[in-house]
Amino acid sequence: MKYCCVGNIIARTTLIAHVVRMEDIPPVSKVKLDAIDRHILEQLRDDGRITNVELARRVGISAPPCLRRVRALEQAGLIRGYHADLNGEELGYGLAVFVWIGLDSQHEDDLSAFEARMAKLPMIRECHMLTGEADFILKVVAQDWDAWQSFLTTELIAAPNVASVKTAPVLRRSKVEFGVPLDGIGEA
């Protein structure tokens, strides 16, 4: 019998149906991060355009070892890329909608086919598989209500294997944080 600790809860996995099996828990990064590495990640998370010289100054080391550390963090997969935060409203995409999708079949081939179809649609900015009532949640952007209605009816409702679609248009964004919190992550 295996025991699994999730947060402060320890449970016998055979008695509780919703406890994650230990085999299903993704491994914590094996990369040990010191305070400088965490500071580098924080600075790059908040300003991906920072120069190496300025980054080195902010974290308190010289430029060559700073660049080596950044490259090591990239090679370890902790930095996946650098992106510009585009202003969708100024670029003509004034509408954002969250969409819950339920599928008729949750067979792996059907899930993969749905994900592949969503990946090809540029108006879908995020696609996440869920547990619970819905199978997927999407973040969709549209230029206006007409574009959204057309996309909803031709691409989402009409998609193969889609059983249900629930939508929630965004009224206002009150918080957007990129990356993840770094407090206590990977301490050596």
Secondary structure, 3 states (H helix, E strand, C coil): CCEEEECCEEEECCCCCCCCCHHHCCCCCCCCECHHHHHHHHHHHHCCCCCHHHHHHHHCCCHHHHHHHHHHHHHCCCCCCCCCCCCCCCCCCCEEEEEEEEECCCCHHHHHHHHHHHHCCCCEEEEEECCCCCCEEEEEEECCHHHHHHHHHHHHCCCCCEEEEEEEECCCCCCCCCCCCCCCCCEC
